[in-house]
Amino acid sequence: MELPFAESYRIKMVETIRKSTREEREKWIKEAKYNLFLLKSDYVFIDLLTDSGTGAMSDKQWAAIMEGDESYAGARSFYRLKDTIEMLTGLPYVLPSHQGRAAENVLFSSIVKEGDILPGNSHFDTTKGHIEYRKAVALDCTIKEASNTELEIPFKGNMDLEKLEEVLKTTPREKIPCVVLTVTNNTAGGQPVSMENIKGVSALCKKYGVKLLMDSARFAENAYFIKTREKGYENKTIREIVHEMYEGADYMTMSAKKDAIVNIGGFVAFRDEADMRKAQMFTIMNEGFLTYGGMAGRDMNALAQGLLEGTEFEYLETRINQVAYLGKKLDEYGVPYQRPAGGHAIFLDAKKILTHLPKEEFIAQTLGIELYLEAGIRGVEIGSLLADRDPVTRENRYPALELLRLAIPRRVYTNNHMDYIAAAAKNVYDRRESITRGYKIVKELPIMRHFTIELDRADR
Ligand SMILES: *Cc1c(COP(=O)(O)O)cnc(C)c1O
């Protein structure tokens, strides 16, 4: 018979996780002001809050940690990192940073000014935060198909090229510091961007003389989808595809906590030395000297090794198959989610589950709380809490999609855990009619409120 799929690694170290009772969880979530970010991790059985920094490092990464060079300047570990990034992407100038948003801060400090416009395919929340904080506009040009969760198309993260061209045509060039292409498109459901689309975006940038930034947290997962879904790429290696993806890029920011499988780290990479020179002062001011930028030497070593492992086909196949496995289970139970299954997460379609809950009561957040109460599983809201208020009118923004993201950490959980998650989602889905009351905001910060927001049950 045909041999079934099996993981391309085995387990060398384990960490105990504990179940809890529903009564305990009711108490804990209330104490956490109904904000899953404010829960102690010990109160969570399966933690799907994020796949960021939560992956399991390999034996080779731990070995690289021991070999870290902690020199303040010119550390060997920096050059190992820089050489790996250049080998993979062709971008030769690298500024390390402590994580992705710090990389954004360094780059945007040097290129974004008030009134600027940065078109992109669903900017990630910290990216948008850094743009709006500088009184610039993050203009969404994602293809409209991305907001139809039932539609199965292979590259749902794509940029709408017509819309992008319209923006580039009608906006003075000096007001567009760069176009932001996020691979994979996290906000739209971990959906990939095709090579054809990447090249289309890059051609438009060239045509209008605008720079291209690749927001690259999950660039390797994107390359995997290109290999397995796009014609002409079947026989290319992941690394060949990655190199091609970056051919038209001027800048790259990366949260290494995703596809580089480290617990902390990030960087900005540049094609032109002059662009790097403009930004380096902000690294020195905010992160550290140019050859460590907020990271220990050992962390840069683990990151360099993680970039190599993260771009191996067998690893990516194992990873993406696990997410797809959870998707298949949910199909069996009829639980609606953003289709097809994304690279790093399943996004439950909260509006299709809690159909009678008004949007003012935060539909996806309500679903997240219910899943936690049901089984001690922690997901994260990608909906109107995350969408925040309009920076000008201060009104709540209600996006087309209310999603509950179940992000799968890399090399951490087994498929038995996936079965458990799917069963819990089914139980919540089966009792959806009885979930009739959502939540209201009690306290919030003016920017990126979702991390610290305090909620209470909605008045009825
Ligand atoms: C995670 C992420 C970031 C921010 O990175 P942090 O390491 O969390 O600061 C930026 N863009 C994308 C697409 C991300 O997924």
The ligand as a MOL file (V3000), in Angstrom:
LIG
                    3D

  0  0  0     0  0            999 V3000
M  V30 BEGIN CTAB
M  V30 COUNTS 15 15 0 0 0
M  V30 BEGIN ATOM
M  V30 1 C 4.8540 38.9760 12.8580 0
M  V30 2 C 4.8430 39.8650 11.7040 0
M  V30 3 C 5.3840 41.1670 11.7860 0
M  V30 4 C 5.9280 41.7480 13.0710 0
M  V30 5 O 6.9400 41.0190 13.6080 0
M  V30 6 P 7.2050 40.8540 15.1760 0
M  V30 7 O 8.3690 39.9360 15.2250 0
M  V30 8 O 5.9840 40.3030 15.7980 0
M  V30 9 O 7.5300 42.2090 15.7190 0
M  V30 10 C 5.3440 41.9280 10.6380 0
M  V30 11 N 4.7990 41.4750 9.4950 0
M  V30 12 C 4.2720 40.2450 9.3940 0
M  V30 13 C 3.7010 39.7850 8.0900 0
M  V30 14 C 4.2690 39.4120 10.4970 0
M  V30 15 O 3.7020 38.1970 10.3980 0
M  V30 END ATOM
M  V30 BEGIN BOND
M  V30 1 1 1 2
M  V30 2 1 2 3
M  V30 3 2 2 14
M  V30 4 1 3 4
M  V30 5 2 3 10
M  V30 6 1 4 5
M  V30 7 1 5 6
M  V30 8 2 6 7
M  V30 9 1 6 8
M  V30 10 1 6 9
M  V30 11 1 10 11
M  V30 12 2 11 12
M  V30 13 1 12 13
M  V30 14 1 12 14
M  V30 15 1 14 15
M  V30 END BOND
M  V30 END CTAB
M  END
